[in-house]
């Protein structure tokens, strides 16, 4: 059996939380890192790293990044992920 794909979520507001809920129900995917600048959205989990800046996600070994950021940041995050050979969903 192959290892789970490692998922990052950039932006953990309404959309990011919905995406995580869906991803948690899919076999073979594992959310390993989340970022959000709002400390109220902090994820308290030993299995998920939480960052206050989406740029810190790029230091993680991710297979897929879900970009759930405001439009003014989404393009930059998408381009940076693609340059690091991370698959991106917006």
Helices and strands as residue ranges (DSSP letters): E 5-10, H 14-24, E 29-35, G 39-41, E 49-51, G 54-59, E 64-67, H 71-83, E 87-89
